[in-house]
């Protein structure tokens, strides 16, 4: 079994002194002495030549570092168990509620967060009267007497992409794109801010310039 390493790992182990690499892959010794090497090999030879190193042959049975896993004795007397999961892999799963979760909970179940202050409750009760629940959608009643469907967080970017650079594309400014979203019957609390940020960081729009 040969020693497997990348150039980044090789550089990390270098300390400016002479480095000796023990491997049972004898072809590595002749790699640097090749005169007519193919381009595929040259791109490996040139970076390695920057360092003071030496390759030495060592049998695979004696090279315990390279053959550590394959040399583990597994039998009745000594058994090694390998676990196929990470200790805290559940920490990589994060669940977050959408922006209108509290509104739906109040309309359907009549519940509000217990930690809210009196000012938070008054502001919430003033806004919630403009919303209506039509399972499974939340609708907001606007001053133009039209209802608009509230868009959850995971659909915001796809909606902006659709009205900015896809089927209804025009690559307009953030305000114009947000207006198109409202005209088509969609709404979310941070519509204009998200539309501005989306258009601001859209790479194709940033590459356009004025004609001299």
Backbone as CSV, one residue per row, in Angstrom:
resi,resn,N_x,N_y,N_z,CA_x,CA_y,CA_z,C_x,C_y,C_z
1,UNK,0.852,-1.197,0.000,0.000,0.000,0.000,0.881,1.236,0.000
2,UNK,0.741,2.117,-0.951,1.608,3.275,-1.106,1.110,4.432,-0.248
3,UNK,2.008,5.358,0.023,1.646,6.555,0.756,0.877,7.480,-0.172
4,UNK,-0.294,7.897,0.242,-1.125,8.779,-0.564,-1.100,10.158,0.075
5,UNK,-0.646,11.164,-0.646,-0.571,12.510,-0.114,-0.799,13.500,-1.229
6,UNK,-1.238,14.679,-0.859,-1.438,15.767,-1.811,-0.303,16.760,-1.658
7,UNK,-0.199,17.666,-2.636,0.863,18.657,-2.601,0.704,19.589,-1.412
8,UNK,-0.557,19.894,-1.052,-0.780,20.778,0.089,-0.285,20.129,1.379
9,UNK,-0.571,18.829,1.567,-0.097,18.142,2.757,1.429,18.036,2.758
10,UNK,1.998,17.842,1.563,3.447,17.722,1.467,4.122,19.030,1.886
11,UNK,3.574,20.152,1.446,4.145,21.445,1.824,3.951,21.732,3.307
12,UNK,2.840,21.240,3.868,2.570,21.512,5.273,3.584,20.842,6.190
13,UNK,4.120,19.699,5.780,5.075,18.980,6.604,6.501,19.508,6.468
14,UNK,6.732,20.347,5.469,8.087,20.840,5.256,8.427,21.936,6.252
15,UNK,9.622,21.877,6.795,10.076,22.886,7.756,11.362,23.542,7.295
16,UNK,11.715,23.411,6.030,12.941,23.983,5.517,14.125,23.040,5.593
17,UNK,13.983,21.880,6.178,15.069,20.909,6.291,14.872,19.783,5.286
18,UNK,15.797,18.847,5.301,15.733,17.707,4.395,14.620,16.762,4.833
19,UNK,13.730,16.447,3.907,12.569,15.622,4.207,12.735,14.266,3.543
20,UNK,12.509,13.201,4.319,12.607,11.833,3.820,11.208,11.231,3.807
21,UNK,10.798,10.723,2.655,9.489,10.109,2.488,9.679,8.618,2.288
22,UNK,9.123,7.810,3.184,9.191,6.364,3.085,7.931,5.853,2.389
23,UNK,8.118,5.076,1.328,6.997,4.546,0.562,7.399,3.245,-0.103
24,UNK,6.410,2.407,-0.363,6.674,1.167,-1.088,6.371,1.331,-2.571
25,UNK,6.201,2.560,-3.014,5.943,2.852,-4.426,7.269,3.287,-5.052
26,UNK,8.006,2.342,-5.614,9.340,2.622,-6.139,9.314,3.548,-7.351
27,UNK,8.184,3.660,-8.024,8.105,4.521,-9.204,8.315,5.986,-8.855
28,UNK,8.071,6.372,-7.606,8.271,7.760,-7.218,9.737,8.159,-7.284
29,UNK,10.634,7.214,-7.073,12.060,7.524,-7.108,12.506,7.924,-8.514
30,UNK,11.923,7.316,-9.516,12.296,7.583,-10.901,11.487,8.718,-11.522
31,UNK,10.549,9.268,-10.759,9.705,10.324,-11.306,10.514,11.582,-11.628
32,UNK,11.417,11.942,-10.724,12.183,13.178,-10.913,13.324,13.021,-11.904
33,UNK,13.710,11.795,-12.222,14.832,11.575,-13.133,14.388,11.349,-14.573
34,UNK,13.100,11.442,-14.828,12.597,11.228,-16.184,12.937,12.429,-17.056
35,UNK,13.488,12.176,-18.239,13.875,13.239,-19.161,12.745,13.600,-20.113
36,UNK,12.091,12.574,-20.663,11.000,12.817,-21.612,9.667,12.486,-20.934
37,UNK,9.289,13.317,-19.986,8.044,13.082,-19.262,6.869,13.726,-19.984
38,UNK,5.730,13.129,-19.839,4.523,13.670,-20.448,4.048,14.889,-19.643
39,UNK,3.286,15.773,-20.289,2.798,16.968,-19.580,2.010,16.644,-18.314
40,UNK,1.330,15.502,-18.319,0.555,15.123,-17.136,1.448,14.865,-15.936
41,UNK,2.656,14.356,-16.179,3.603,14.102,-15.102,4.440,15.331,-14.772
42,UNK,4.679,16.159,-15.784,5.506,17.352,-15.555,4.859,18.280,-14.542
43,UNK,3.530,18.370,-14.555,2.857,19.282,-13.623,2.976,18.807,-12.183
44,UNK,3.366,17.529,-11.987,3.648,17.029,-10.636,5.130,17.138,-10.307
45,UNK,5.970,17.005,-11.322,7.418,17.026,-11.075,7.885,18.430,-10.682
46,UNK,7.415,19.442,-11.385,7.897,20.799,-11.147,7.615,21.294,-9.720
47,UNK,6.414,21.135,-9.188,6.204,21.606,-7.812,7.024,20.839,-6.781
48,UNK,7.225,19.538,-7.000,7.963,18.730,-6.028,9.440,19.099,-6.013
49,UNK,9.975,19.536,-7.162,11.377,19.895,-7.237,11.729,21.144,-6.427
50,UNK,10.746,21.868,-5.966,11.014,23.063,-5.184,11.551,22.735,-3.791
51,UNK,11.367,21.501,-3.336,11.694,21.158,-1.957,12.861,20.179,-1.905
52,UNK,13.535,20.196,-0.761,14.650,19.284,-0.492,14.077,18.010,0.117
53,UNK,13.949,16.971,-0.691,13.304,15.748,-0.217,14.042,14.527,-0.758
54,UNK,13.640,13.386,-0.249,14.243,12.110,-0.666,13.220,11.004,-0.475
55,UNK,13.078,10.152,-1.504,12.184,9.006,-1.429,12.987,7.749,-1.098
56,UNK,12.523,6.982,-0.128,13.179,5.741,0.257,12.162,4.606,0.255
57,UNK,12.623,3.454,-0.267,11.747,2.288,-0.332,11.605,1.660,1.047
58,UNK,10.368,1.217,1.314,10.108,0.496,2.559,8.946,-0.442,2.322
59,UNK,9.081,-1.670,2.741,8.047,-2.653,2.491,6.726,-2.213,3.132
60,UNK,5.653,-2.611,2.468,4.346,-2.250,3.000,4.074,-2.841,4.363
61,UNK,4.583,-4.043,4.615,4.372,-4.674,5.913,5.126,-3.959,7.029
62,UNK,6.195,-3.238,6.666,6.987,-2.533,7.661,6.565,-1.073,7.816
63,UNK,5.903,-0.555,6.819,5.463,0.839,6.865,4.126,0.908,7.607
64,UNK,4.189,0.996,8.922,2.991,0.933,9.750,2.121,2.181,9.607
65,UNK,2.725,3.298,9.227,1.935,4.520,9.084,1.008,4.437,7.883
66,UNK,1.564,3.985,6.753,0.752,3.907,5.530,-0.251,2.775,5.591
67,UNK,0.094,1.703,6.312,-0.758,0.521,6.347,-1.415,0.349,7.707
68,UNK,-1.711,1.448,8.367,-2.262,1.348,9.715,-3.614,0.640,9.731
69,UNK,-4.542,1.086,8.862,-5.874,0.495,8.873,-5.864,-0.945,8.401
70,UNK,-5.053,-1.246,7.362,-5.021,-2.601,6.833,-4.268,-3.565,7.739
71,UNK,-3.489,-3.036,8.683,-2.703,-3.901,9.566,-3.384,-4.151,10.904
72,UNK,-4.589,-3.603,11.093,-5.294,-3.827,12.361,-5.712,-5.293,12.453
73,UNK,-5.395,-5.912,13.553,-5.720,-7.323,13.759,-7.159,-7.427,14.234
74,UNK,-7.977,-8.086,13.451,-9.389,-8.273,13.792,-9.653,-9.764,13.944
75,UNK,-9.940,-10.179,15.125,-10.220,-11.596,15.379,-11.026,-11.749,16.642
76,UNK,-11.063,-12.954,17.142,-11.823,-13.197,18.359,-11.177,-12.523,19.563
77,UNK,-9.853,-12.493,19.558,-9.149,-11.949,20.700,-9.189,-10.424,20.717
78,UNK,-9.113,-9.791,19.515,-9.098,-8.341,19.430,-10.023,-7.902,18.304
79,UNK,-11.084,-7.237,18.658,-12.055,-6.780,17.668,-12.119,-5.259,17.696
80,UNK,-12.085,-4.658,16.517,-12.155,-3.203,16.390,-13.446,-2.847,15.685
81,UNK,-14.197,-1.953,16.283,-15.479,-1.538,15.721,-15.342,-0.171,15.076
82,UNK,-15.789,-0.053,13.839,-15.730,1.194,13.089,-17.136,1.758,12.985
83,UNK,-17.325,2.970,13.474,-18.631,3.610,13.439,-18.762,4.425,12.157
84,UNK,-19.924,4.366,11.532,-20.165,5.031,10.259,-20.927,6.343,10.426
85,UNK,-20.856,6.952,11.578,-21.517,8.224,11.791,-20.598,9.135,12.594
86,UNK,-20.851,10.453,12.499,-20.088,11.435,13.236,-20.741,11.664,14.594
87,UNK,-19.964,11.985,15.610,-20.525,12.123,16.957,-21.634,13.167,17.057
88,UNK,-21.454,14.340,16.422,-22.429,15.418,16.545,-22.996,15.815,15.192
89,UNK,-23.303,14.829,14.348,-23.772,15.157,13.015,-25.149,15.811,13.044
90,UNK,-25.919,15.632,14.136,-27.225,16.272,14.207,-27.120,17.782,14.327
91,UNK,-25.941,18.314,14.665,-25.765,19.756,14.781,-25.788,20.445,13.421
92,UNK,-25.619,19.684,12.349,-25.617,20.264,11.010,-27.042,20.496,10.502
93,UNK,-28.053,20.078,11.235,-29.439,20.240,10.820,-30.032,21.407,11.600
94,UNK,-30.419,22.448,10.897,-30.968,23.642,11.535,-32.351,23.898,10.973
95,UNK,-33.323,24.003,11.852,-34.695,24.286,11.443,-35.036,25.719,11.855
96,UNK,-35.597,26.482,10.945,-35.992,27.857,11.242,-37.408,28.087,10.726
97,UNK,-38.200,28.817,11.507,-39.570,29.129,11.127,-39.576,30.245,10.090
98,UNK,-40.586,30.211,9.235,-40.710,31.255,8.230,-41.167,32.553,8.883
99,UNK,-41.091,33.649,8.151,-41.323,34.974,8.737,-42.758,35.176,9.206
100,UNK,-43.720,34.439,8.642,-45.115,34.638,9.032,-45.640,33.522,9.943
101,UNK,-44.739,32.809,10.613,-45.163,31.712,11.485,-46.026,32.209,12.641
102,UNK,-45.645,33.325,13.259,-46.422,33.851,14.382,-47.809,34.317,13.941
103,UNK,-47.900,34.856,12.718,-49.198,35.312,12.216,-50.142,34.130,12.021
104,UNK,-49.634,33.055,11.443,-50.463,31.861,11.215,-50.871,31.242,12.542
105,UNK,-49.950,31.177,13.501,-50.271,30.592,14.806,-51.368,31.376,15.509
106,UNK,-51.370,32.691,15.338,-52.409,33.493,15.990,-53.755,33.343,15.279
107,UNK,-53.743,33.364,13.945,-55.010,33.278,13.208,-55.657,31.908,13.399
108,UNK,-54.855,30.840,13.360,-55.401,29.486,13.422,-55.641,29.032,14.860
109,UNK,-54.664,29.274,15.759,-54.745,28.734,17.117,-54.938,29.813,18.186
110,UNK,-54.794,31.100,17.808,-54.936,32.161,18.788,-53.765,32.251,19.746
111,UNK,-52.555,31.877,19.312,-51.391,31.873,20.189,-50.375,32.920,19.737
112,UNK,-49.714,33.522,20.721,-48.620,34.453,20.468,-47.470,34.084,21.398
113,UNK,-46.232,34.434,21.055,-45.085,34.112,21.917,-45.233,34.735,23.305
114,UNK,-44.917,33.969,24.330,-45.078,34.427,25.710,-44.048,35.485,26.094
115,UNK,-42.890,35.491,25.413,-41.834,36.430,25.792,-42.038,37.827,25.216
116,UNK,-43.074,38.055,24.454,-43.306,39.368,23.865,-43.702,40.382,24.930
117,UNK,-43.254,41.638,24.733,-43.638,42.731,25.616,-44.973,43.311,25.172
118,UNK,-45.476,44.282,25.968,-46.751,44.915,25.630,-46.647,45.657,24.295
119,UNK,-45.514,46.299,24.032,-45.341,47.009,22.758,-45.291,46.041,21.583
120,UNK,-44.635,44.901,21.779,-44.590,43.894,20.717,-45.983,43.377,20.388
121,UNK,-46.792,43.154,21.411,-48.145,42.655,21.190,-49.017,43.677,20.479
122,UNK,-48.902,44.949,20.892,-49.717,45.994,20.244,-49.351,46.144,18.773
123,UNK,-48.055,46.108,18.467,-47.629,46.228,17.071,-48.081,45.024,16.263
124,UNK,-48.038,43.843,16.875,-48.455,42.627,16.177,-49.953,42.630,15.898
125,UNK,-50.763,43.021,16.877,-52.213,43.033,16.687,-52.638,44.070,15.657
126,UNK,-51.848,45.125,15.501,-52.158,46.128,14.476,-51.889,45.586,13.072
127,UNK,-50.872,44.742,12.921,-50.518,44.221,11.598,-51.320,42.981,11.225
128,UNK,-51.677,42.166,12.209,-52.275,40.876,11.900,-53.682,41.004,11.311
129,UNK,-54.332,42.135,11.536,-55.700,42.301,11.016,-55.744,42.421,9.502
130,UNK,-54.576,42.613,8.864,-54.529,42.707,7.407,-54.242,41.359,6.744
131,UNK,-54.197,40.286,7.516,-53.877,38.964,6.977,-55.074,38.036,7.114
132,UNK,-55.143,37.069,6.196,-56.203,36.057,6.212,-55.590,34.711,5.866
133,UNK,-56.098,33.668,6.484,-55.574,32.313,6.286,-56.498,31.523,5.382
134,UNK,-55.964,31.068,4.254,-56.685,30.202,3.320,-55.824,28.971,3.112
135,UNK,-56.032,27.970,3.934,-55.177,26.789,3.990,-54.894,26.234,2.583
136,UNK,-53.620,26.081,2.193,-52.394,26.218,2.991,-51.664,27.545,2.783
137,UNK,-52.342,28.601,2.370,-51.679,29.859,2.050,-52.125,30.952,3.016
138,UNK,-51.189,31.876,3.259,-51.488,33.077,4.029,-51.593,34.239,3.056
139,UNK,-52.668,35.013,3.160,-52.919,36.117,2.250,-52.888,37.435,3.009
140,UNK,-52.421,38.486,2.339,-52.427,39.822,2.924,-53.318,40.732,2.104
141,UNK,-54.149,41.487,2.822,-55.079,42.413,2.180,-54.402,43.767,2.036
142,UNK,-54.296,44.258,0.794,-53.618,45.522,0.516,-54.628,46.656,0.370
143,UNK,-54.078,47.884,0.359,-54.930,49.075,0.251,-55.630,49.171,-1.094
144,UNK,-55.125,48.460,-2.107,-55.787,48.455,-3.420,-56.893,47.408,-3.497
145,UNK,-57.279,46.855,-2.329,-58.377,45.888,-2.205,-58.075,44.575,-2.918
146,UNK,-56.808,44.209,-2.971,-56.391,42.937,-3.541,-55.663,42.113,-2.484
147,UNK,-55.843,40.805,-2.567,-55.129,39.887,-1.685,-53.881,39.379,-2.394
148,UNK,-52.781,39.288,-1.667,-51.520,38.767,-2.205,-51.021,37.635,-1.331
149,UNK,-50.545,36.591,-1.994,-50.090,35.405,-1.245,-48.731,35.671,-0.629
150,UNK,-48.573,35.319,0.637,-47.311,35.484,1.344,-46.345,34.373,0.946
151,UNK,-45.136,34.747,0.607,-44.123,33.818,0.125,-43.232,33.393,1.294
152,UNK,-43.051,32.089,1.543,-42.153,31.642,2.615,-40.693,31.921,2.279
153,UNK,-39.835,31.800,3.279,-38.429,32.193,3.120,-37.718,31.394,2.040
154,UNK,-37.977,30.089,1.947,-37.231,29.257,1.007,-37.642,29.479,-0.450
155,UNK,-38.706,30.251,-0.697,-39.138,30.519,-2.069,-38.820,31.947,-2.514
156,UNK,-38.280,32.761,-1.632,-38.059,34.177,-1.955,-37.075,34.333,-3.105
157,UNK,-35.953,33.642,-3.030,-34.932,33.809,-4.068,-35.424,33.325,-5.434
158,UNK,-36.180,32.248,-5.465,-36.677,31.746,-6.750,-37.694,32.706,-7.356
159,UNK,-38.502,33.352,-6.528,-39.470,34.330,-7.033,-38.750,35.544,-7.614
160,UNK,-37.745,36.053,-6.905,-36.979,37.192,-7.419,-36.254,36.840,-8.711
161,UNK,-35.713,35.623,-8.767,-35.023,35.195,-9.977,-35.985,35.103,-11.160
162,UNK,-37.203,34.642,-10.913,-38.188,34.495,-11.987,-38.563,35.847,-12.582
163,UNK,-38.768,36.851,-11.736,-39.223,38.152,-12.230,-38.076,39.085,-12.587
164,UNK,-36.843,38.675,-12.333,-35.710,39.538,-12.667,-34.916,39.039,-13.862
165,UNK,-34.615,37.736,-13.915,-33.706,37.252,-14.951,-34.174,35.985,-15.646
166,UNK,-35.417,35.525,-15.412,-35.873,34.310,-16.086,-37.043,34.619,-17.019
167,UNK,-38.180,33.964,-16.834,-39.283,34.074,-17.790,-39.759,35.518,-17.955
168,UNK,-39.852,36.257,-16.863,-40.286,37.663,-16.933,-39.105,38.603,-16.822
169,UNK,-37.985,38.194,-17.344,-36.746,38.949,-17.151,-36.810,40.315,-17.831
170,UNK,-36.072,41.207,-17.245,-35.912,42.544,-17.778,-34.695,43.186,-17.157
171,UNK,-34.167,42.479,-16.114,-32.987,42.969,-15.392,-33.210,44.408,-14.931
172,UNK,-34.403,44.655,-14.350,-34.722,45.983,-13.862,-34.067,46.215,-12.502
173,UNK,-34.260,47.423,-11.980,-33.731,47.754,-10.663,-34.511,47.030,-9.574
174,UNK,-34.023,47.162,-8.342,-34.680,46.470,-7.240,-36.105,46.944,-7.024
175,UNK,-36.357,48.245,-7.121,-37.708,48.769,-6.921,-38.660,48.286,-8.008
176,UNK,-38.200,48.273,-9.265,-39.041,47.812,-10.369,-39.319,46.318,-10.246
177,UNK,-38.325,45.546,-9.855,-38.528,44.102,-9.694,-39.513,43.816,-8.576
178,UNK,-39.421,44.543,-7.459,-40.360,44.356,-6.353,-41.779,44.742,-6.768
179,UNK,-41.908,45.786,-7.577,-43.230,46.190,-8.057,-43.846,45.108,-8.934
180,UNK,-43.042,44.456,-9.768,-43.541,43.365,-10.611,-44.017,42.195,-9.765
181,UNK,-43.307,41.923,-8.668,-43.713,40.841,-7.771,-45.073,41.147,-7.147
182,UNK,-45.277,42.390,-6.708,-46.559,42.781,-6.123,-47.680,42.733,-7.160
183,UNK,-47.401,43.154,-8.374,-48.413,43.137,-9.425,-48.870,41.723,-9.760
184,UNK,-48.017,40.749,-9.541,-48.365,39.358,-9.836,-48.957,38.633,-8.637
185,UNK,-49.187,39.348,-7.532,-49.922,38.760,-6.413,-49.083,38.079,-5.368
186,UNK,-47.833,38.494,-5.163,-46.981,37.904,-4.128,-46.517,38.994,-3.170
187,UNK,-46.199,38.560,-1.946,-45.774,39.521,-0.924,-44.965,38.794,0.153
188,UNK,-43.978,39.514,0.710,-43.339,39.122,1.965,-42.828,40.387,2.640
189,UNK,-42.507,40.304,3.902,-42.260,41.488,4.720,-41.070,42.300,4.242
190,UNK,-40.035,41.654,3.766,-38.808,42.355,3.346,-38.655,42.335,1.830
191,UNK,-39.747,42.510,1.128,-39.742,42.387,-0.328,-38.791,43.387,-0.984
192,UNK,-38.921,44.663,-0.671,-38.122,45.687,-1.349,-36.644,45.587,-0.968
193,UNK,-36.359,45.269,0.280,-34.957,45.133,0.688,-34.301,43.936,0.016
194,UNK,-35.000,42.791,-0.026,-34.455,41.603,-0.671,-34.304,41.805,-2.172
195,UNK,-35.241,42.507,-2.782,-35.153,42.777,-4.209,-33.961,43.671,-4.528
196,UNK,-33.720,44.660,-3.679,-32.573,45.553,-3.884,-31.261,44.790,-3.746
197,UNK,-31.149,43.942,-2.729,-29.921,43.180,-2.520,-29.699,42.169,-3.644
198,UNK,-30.770,41.557,-4.134,-30.637,40.582,-5.220,-30.117,41.249,-6.488
199,UNK,-30.701,42.395,-6.858,-30.255,43.097,-8.068,-28.860,43.678,-7.896
200,UNK,-28.517,44.060,-6.679,-27.211,44.661,-6.427,-26.094,43.653,-6.602
201,UNK,-26.331,42.391,-6.229,-25.292,41.371,-6.284,-25.445,40.429,-7.475
202,UNK,-26.358,40.730,-8.392,-26.498,39.890,-9.578,-25.327,40.178,-10.512
203,UNK,-24.518,39.177,-10.796,-23.244,39.373,-11.491,-23.423,39.947,-12.894
204,UNK,-24.411,39.478,-13.623,-24.582,39.935,-15.000,-24.952,41.409,-15.060
205,UNK,-25.769,41.866,-14.099,-26.150,43.277,-14.100,-24.973,44.156,-13.733
206,UNK,-24.069,43.664,-12.894,-22.913,44.460,-12.485,-21.885,44.601,-13.598
207,UNK,-21.927,43.720,-14.593,-20.959,43.768,-15.687,-21.346,44.764,-16.776
208,UNK,-22.588,45.239,-16.753,-23.039,46.178,-17.762,-22.509,47.572,-17.437
209,UNK,-22.135,48.310,-18.448,-21.607,49.666,-18.254,-22.145,50.619,-19.292
210,UNK,-21.848,51.874,-19.096,-22.321,52.878,-20.037,-21.485,52.848,-21.324
211,UNK,-22.126,53.195,-22.428,-21.462,53.254,-23.716,-20.723,54.577,-23.828
212,UNK,-19.430,54.523,-24.081,-18.643,55.762,-24.209,-18.840,56.376,-25.594
